[in-house]
């Protein structure tokens, strides 16, 4: 049975205010960005391991550089603190030596105290004993 042609047309219109238009624009934009990024992701999928390795190496490099910078700053702070401590000690000692000579003498005293501590605790004897002991043979024995 054939359809009859409509004798009138009804139009339904949805009107949006500016706020709803802005929301719709954002939704359409995010949908478009999602489509583009999924396409980029599909293209880069075979290279994901390489890209991950590159980013991991970059992050590690940045982390190591940050640690090295931190250690350098701590070393500089420690050196400045020690220099000030030695200068104060030199002034308090009232020594007739120049500061450089006094530092050499103090280093020798420190080295002697360390040597004496090692000797008093028997560490020097253990080192000499280990040094003079014959090396163990690592060659297989014939049985």
C-alpha positions in Angstrom: 0.0 0.0 0.0 1.6 3.3 -1.0 2.3 6.0 1.6 0.5 9.3 1.3 2.5 12.5 1.1 2.4 14.7 4.2 0.2 17.7 3.9 2.1 19.9 6.4 5.6 19.9 8.0 6.2 20.5 11.7 9.6 21.9 12.7 11.0 21.3 16.2 13.8 23.6 17.3 16.1 23.4 20.3 17.5 26.7 21.4 20.6 26.9 23.6 21.8 29.8 25.7 25.4 30.9 25.6 26.3 28.7 28.6 24.9 25.6 27.0 26.7 26.5 23.7 30.0 26.8 25.6 29.5 23.4 27.2 28.6 21.9 23.9 31.7 23.4 22.3 33.9 21.9 25.0 32.3 18.5 24.6 32.8 18.5 20.8 36.4 19.8 21.2 37.2 17.1 23.8 35.7 14.4 21.5 37.8 15.7 18.6 41.0 15.7 20.7 40.2 12.2 22.0 39.9 11.0 18.4 43.2 12.7 17.4 45.1 11.4 20.4 43.8 7.8 19.9 45.0 8.0 16.3 48.4 9.3 17.5 48.5 6.5 20.1 47.7 3.9 17.4 50.5 5.3 15.3 53.0 5.3 18.2 52.1 2.0 19.7 54.8 0.0 17.9 57.4 2.5 19.3 56.1 2.5 22.9 59.0 0.6 24.3 61.5 2.8 22.7 59.7 6.0 23.8 59.4 4.7 27.3 63.1 3.9 27.4 64.0 7.4 26.1 61.8 9.1 28.7 63.1 6.8 31.5 66.7 7.7 30.5 65.8 11.3 30.4 64.2 11.2 33.9 67.2 9.2 35.3 69.6 11.8 33.8 67.7 14.7 35.3 67.6 12.8 38.7 71.3 12.1 38.6 72.1 15.7 37.8 69.9 16.9 40.6 71.6 14.5 43.1 75.1 15.6 41.8 74.2 19.3 42.2 72.9 18.6 45.7 76.0 16.7 46.7 78.2 19.5 45.2 76.3 22.1 47.3 76.7 20.0 50.4 80.4 19.5 49.7 80.9 23.2 49.2 78.9 24.0 52.5 81.0 21.5 54.4 84.3 22.8 52.9 83.3 26.4 53.9 82.3 25.3 57.4 85.6 23.4 57.8 87.7 26.3 56.5 86.0 28.6 58.9 86.5 26.1 61.8 90.2 25.7 60.9 90.7 29.5 60.6 89.1 30.0 64.1 91.2 27.2 65.5 94.4 28.8 63.9 93.5 32.2 65.4 92.8 30.7 68.9 96.1 28.7 68.8 98.2 31.9 68.6 100.7 30.0 66.5 103.8 31.8 65.0 103.4 29.7 61.8 101.6 31.0 58.8 98.1 29.6 58.2 99.4 27.3 55.4 102.2 25.9 57.6 99.8 25.4 60.5 97.4 23.5 58.2 100.2 21.1 57.1 101.3 20.6 60.7 97.7 19.9 61.8 97.2 17.4 58.9 100.3 15.6 60.0 99.0 15.4 63.6 95.7 14.1 62.3 97.4 11.5 60.2 99.5 10.4 63.1 96.5 10.1 65.4 94.8 8.0 62.8 97.8 5.7 62.4 98.1 5.4 66.2 94.4 4.4 66.4 94.9 1.7 63.8 98.0 0.5 65.5 96.4 0.5 69.0 93.5 -1.6 67.7 95.7 -4.1 66.0 94.5 -3.3 62.5 97.9 -2.6 61.2 99.1 -6.0 62.4 96.2 -7.7 60.7 96.9 -5.8 57.4 100.6 -6.8 57.6 99.7 -10.4 58.4 97.2 -10.6 55.4 99.8 -8.9 53.2 102.6 -11.4 54.1 100.4 -14.5 54.0 100.8 -16.6 50.9 98.1 -16.3 48.4 95.7 -19.2 48.1 96.1 -21.2 45.0 93.1 -21.1 42.7 94.4 -23.8 40.4 92.5 -27.1 40.4 94.4 -30.0 42.0 95.0 -33.2 40.2 93.3 -36.1 42.0 
